[in-house]
Amino acid sequence: MTSPALNALRLVLDDGIERTYLLESPTPAALAADTPPSYDVWVHLSYVLAQQGRDAAWLTRYVGLPWDAAHRIVAAARQP
């Protein structure tokens, strides 16, 4: 699920724990939340690359994201 107010996604990365990750740089509003979302530079980079046309297979291969996380990031990047 994407959180439009924070531009964040619930993802499971290599550690196997589901967390809410910011897709863009942290803002004061995002950090002021009761449970601030995590910021991972690789998630942010993947989101930017997906906006530029990279697909989930490319992100999995070259960024090292798990398939499901890469697929969800690409889907979020392609939303209007």
Secondary structure, DSSP 8 states (H G I E B T S, - for coil): -EETTTTEEEEE-TT--EEEEESS---HHHHTSSS--B--HHHHHHHHHHHTT--HHHHHHHT---HHHHHHHHHHHT--
